């Protein structure tokens, strides 16, 4: 089969981008979507054109590097998979497929389909951890954790940090990502001592990075390759409220007091 | 070169404890005066960078990804071993040590392996404290499963995503130190060279992948945690970006490369479907806990539907050949057995290069939902790739390149033959000998990063005067930078007629045929002629479009493939010089009466540490003898 690819081309972060259309050579339906791009790129190279830049690495849906908007949907037509786990057999012979980068102000385009998602790291660096030094841990079985809590923590911890949730959201909100991180640690006993400090710091950092607000339309969860549930946003909002009462308001008051 | 392994004296069980008590320490107030560069942020790199920063050192962490969460440790599925004996099934530090030594076919360094088994228990504690959501039983305690090469259940796991969860744990420790200002992350930077001044590693040269800018970084010590080199075969279970550039450039600066031909071929991967293929996907070894591997007894049945083949016409060949371990025989043995039955014409699938991994017995015994709970995500991956439902028909699997036991030579302190250059995780050669057991890669990466390097690096740093870091204007830095810029220009200016991938595919094919699951002198000699010819062709005919001043993925990959084209030759050379069979290294000339490896301890009980001798010259083979004080070198037996 053959398809046409309508691809976003942008030579650099500050350059103007545009769509260009390429006809693919004959494809095997069992090829992955990224393997199709490899083949097209090799052809472009031989023709003396610049290949299409796209982010990828593990090609098995776990590293979170690949980040294509395929026919308007982050990670393409199927639920619960990343771009790299999308296969050519999902498209029709002769179809024109539109490919764009994840679009959001906090994810500026680096080139073509590659965006800069380091904003997530900056959010993580203010609280996405348990403060435990190497070597300071008690025996692993000293704190039993109910299987239910542990399984739910794992549901959140599966997040691969790809940013599809942001790309899908009309407000470019990062709430699903941040709530998955906050939810994972907040469900475990090890995460309790820093639970409220964490949520406050990470939500503030998220706002500072320019991510928008959540209006709970659920588009994020619909495209999430790991099916992170919207419930984690609810959990985070509850924790955020408690945190505001517990320390946020207190600290703000103290600050204002000192300033006055 | 004289290789000093620096194995401490004393009984095996006490070496590490005694060593810890006797190595030099660095005054806490002085630590911040030292700068350490850690290259890579997979399990070994992230855990090392975080732990060193916690101790007070200034740390720079260099990664080619955008974030540390992407390193290929993330893809490890099945689990991590530790001698906790939570199952009360007779596990102990000694047993984990012994299984690992035996699994590696007596080609690993005994003292390192024992240390690995000792610290394994602390790794699990550390990860749980970070919030790694390991699988648990209803009582709230940690669950375990079994892996190949062991008769106890010592593998801890987080669904089929253990590597991801451990990496996120190590990443969280690292990002905490980034937030605290103790680690400077250099993202999108590829290490292109090690700078050696007066015989010591004193810095690195990086190339920014977004801007093309080449920069110099000086340091008091350099730690490489850059992973394995399995992508030299092109098709493998590695991430596409995994490469050998950092360790290869270090080799060319004087770090010995040990046992390069020890490459692990994993028995359970999804078979190749076409020549466009860019990677192979692993189906976790944990599946062998409940799946049974078989092929038809008669080649004539190979093309029939599996469900139409009667029970008595099936050959559960691992259970038949290795009754004691059955489907959980070690990886090298299981892979070779799969090759053997396929060579006999009994392989299944369109290509005939496949065997069945069948869950129907387990589904009958445990119910589909229990199987789904244990392996659901793996069955999902299988369906995405093959469009087949493994709950209804058996999976088809075939061996694929998965890991490299070889790597840069290191001493007991994980220091390479360049003083000040340390190597951790898969990038070093240390602990797995000629075959790695399942669930031991994660264990070694984290052992090296959390519990070995933070101590052993101090012993080296204590000998360096604080504030003696060289200026990046030193002639060695200038020369190394010029060399990197020169290579970039050279690659861009060939303007030949073939894309980089063309050469990578051909190199992979040569190595798979000549230096894969079975090797012989004739094939290896052929490989040694083919690879230099291909390399010459690459430099005459490669086409790298674009320029060096923006994100240029063709250029990135051209650098990596150029290094693979050199490394591939060393693999064949090493495989040819090791004229015995051991573990993964199966020389067809050395097979015993039962078709197993015929090891030769009299002549080959050594680590082959290759030393670079200069462009166009044959490398020098240095031998570190393997002296076993505790384990006895006996024939591996899994029957």
Interface residues (C-beta under 8 A of the other chain):
Chain A: X11 X12 X28 X30 X31 X32 X34 X35 X38 X39 X41 X42 X44 X45 X46 X48 X49 X50 X51 X53 X55 X56 X57 X58 X59 X60 X61 X62 X63 X64 X65 X80 X81 X85 X87 X89 X110 X111 X114 X116 X117 X118 X120 X121 X124 X125 X126 X127 X128 X129 X130 X131 X132 X133 X134 X135 X136 X137 X138 X139 X140 X141 X143 X144 X145 X146 X147 X150 X151 X153 X154 X157 X158 X160 X161 X184 X185 X188 X190 X191
Chain B: X47 X50 X51 X54 X65 X66 X67 X68 X69 X70 X71 X72 X74 X75 X84 X86 X122 X124 X125 X126 X127 X128 X129 X130 X131 X133 X134 X135 X136 X137 X138 X139 X140 X141 X142 X158 X159 X161 X163 X164 X165 X168 X171 X172 X173 X175 X176 X178 X179 X185 X187 X210 X239 X240 X241 X273 X274 X276 X277 X278 X279 X281 X282 X380 X381 X384 X385 X387 X450 X451 X454 X497 X498 X499 X501 X502 X543 X545 X546 X550 X551 X553 X554
